[in-house]
Amino acid sequence: MPPWHWTDGDDIQRPLMRRRGHVSAGDHMTGKAEDTDAVEDLATLRGFLNAWDPYGLVVQGLPEDEWDRERREIYRALTSGDTKSGEELADRIAAIFEKSLGSGFTPENCSEIAHTIWSWWHDKQGERGKGEQ
């Protein structure tokens, strides 16, 4: 698979597209076994973000991958280990959406989605830890 394609968990390959900027090297899968977890996690994050859909764009018929750039940044925030709580994740999500879309995103109005994602992520990490023992 060329490095400029992304497999989204439904075995659909799409060229990476950015609303702004360029495609970074970190936006493609490596082909390693741990990518299976990443694809599943990214699909789950897509569901959370599409359900939240802060501007109602997916509901209005825009592609379901509308929030994928932000989704990848949120995933990096989770996997980096630097985010330690739902409150910190709310700060990160607000900053990510603020950078992408402009003003109007605060930790307060991103709190509910952040806590939903954080709860899922925390539970998922617990399950992964049990499987490694």
C-alpha positions as CSV (number, residue, x, y, z in Angstrom):
1,M,0.0,0.0,0.0
2,P,1.4,3.4,-0.9
3,P,2.3,5.5,2.2
4,W,-0.1,8.2,1.0
5,H,-3.2,6.0,1.6
6,W,-5.0,5.5,4.8
7,T,-7.0,2.4,5.7
8,D,-9.9,3.5,7.8
9,G,-10.9,0.1,9.3
10,D,-13.6,-0.6,6.7
11,D,-10.8,-1.7,4.3
12,I,-11.4,1.4,2.3
13,Q,-8.3,3.2,1.1
14,R,-8.5,6.9,0.6
15,P,-5.8,9.4,-0.2
16,L,-5.1,11.5,2.8
17,M,-6.5,14.9,2.4
18,R,-6.0,17.9,4.6
19,R,-8.3,21.0,4.7
20,R,-5.2,23.0,5.5
21,G,-1.5,22.3,5.2
22,H,0.1,19.2,3.9
23,V,0.1,15.5,4.7
24,S,2.7,14.7,7.3
25,A,4.7,11.5,7.5
26,G,2.9,10.5,10.7
27,D,-0.4,10.2,8.9
28,H,0.0,6.8,7.3
29,M,0.0,3.3,8.8
30,T,3.3,1.4,9.0
31,G,2.0,-2.1,8.2
32,K,3.0,-3.4,11.7
33,A,0.9,-5.7,13.8
34,E,0.1,-2.9,16.3
35,D,-1.6,-1.0,13.4
36,T,-4.6,-3.3,13.9
37,D,-5.3,-1.7,17.2
38,A,-4.7,1.8,15.8
39,V,-7.2,1.2,13.0
40,E,-9.8,0.0,15.4
41,D,-9.1,2.9,17.8
42,L,-9.2,5.5,15.0
43,A,-12.6,4.0,13.8
44,T,-13.9,4.3,17.3
45,L,-12.7,7.9,17.5
46,R,-14.3,8.7,14.2
47,G,-17.6,7.5,15.6
48,F,-17.3,9.7,18.7
49,L,-16.4,12.8,16.7
50,N,-19.1,12.2,14.1
51,A,-21.7,11.9,16.8
52,W,-20.4,15.1,18.4
53,D,-20.1,16.8,15.0
54,P,-19.6,20.3,16.5
55,Y,-20.8,22.2,13.3
56,G,-23.3,19.7,12.2
57,L,-21.3,19.0,9.0
58,V,-21.7,15.2,8.9
59,V,-25.4,15.5,9.5
60,Q,-25.6,18.0,6.6
61,G,-24.1,15.4,4.3
62,L,-20.4,16.1,4.3
63,P,-18.2,13.0,4.2
64,E,-18.0,11.0,7.4
65,D,-14.2,11.6,7.3
66,E,-14.8,15.3,7.9
67,W,-13.1,15.2,11.3
68,D,-10.2,12.8,10.4
69,R,-7.5,15.4,10.7
70,E,-8.6,16.3,14.2
71,R,-9.2,12.6,15.0
72,R,-5.5,11.8,14.2
73,E,-4.3,14.6,16.4
74,I,-6.5,13.5,19.2
75,Y,-5.2,9.9,18.8
76,R,-1.6,11.2,19.0
77,A,-2.5,13.1,22.2
78,L,-3.8,9.8,23.6
79,T,-1.0,7.6,22.5
80,S,1.8,10.0,23.4
81,G,1.1,9.4,27.1
82,D,1.2,13.2,27.8
83,T,-2.5,13.4,28.3
84,K,-3.3,12.2,31.9
85,S,-7.0,13.1,32.4
86,G,-10.3,14.0,30.7
87,E,-9.7,17.6,31.7
88,E,-6.3,17.6,29.9
89,L,-7.9,16.0,26.9
90,A,-10.6,18.7,26.8
91,D,-7.7,21.3,26.7
92,R,-6.1,19.3,23.8
93,I,-9.3,18.9,21.9
94,A,-10.2,22.6,22.2
95,A,-6.7,23.5,21.0
96,I,-6.9,21.1,18.1
97,F,-10.2,22.3,16.9
98,E,-9.3,25.9,17.5
99,K,-6.2,25.5,15.3
100,S,-8.2,23.8,12.6
101,L,-11.4,25.8,12.6
102,G,-10.8,29.0,14.4
103,S,-12.4,30.5,17.5
104,G,-15.2,29.1,19.6
105,F,-13.6,26.0,21.1
106,T,-13.0,26.0,24.8
107,P,-12.1,23.2,27.2
108,E,-15.6,23.8,28.7
109,N,-17.5,23.2,25.4
110,C,-15.2,20.2,24.6
111,S,-15.5,18.7,28.0
112,E,-18.3,16.2,27.3
113,I,-16.6,14.7,24.2
114,A,-13.3,14.7,26.0
115,H,-14.6,12.8,28.9
116,T,-16.4,10.3,26.6
117,I,-13.2,9.7,24.7
118,W,-11.1,9.6,27.9
119,S,-13.4,7.1,29.6
120,W,-13.3,4.8,26.5
121,W,-9.5,5.2,26.2
122,H,-8.8,4.5,29.8
123,D,-11.0,1.4,29.7
124,K,-9.4,0.2,26.5
125,Q,-5.9,0.6,28.0
126,G,-7.0,-1.4,31.0
127,E,-8.2,-4.2,28.7
128,R,-5.0,-4.2,26.7
129,G,-3.0,-4.3,29.9
130,K,-4.9,-7.4,31.1
131,G,-4.3,-9.2,27.8
132,E,-0.5,-8.7,28.1
133,Q,-0.3,-10.3,31.5
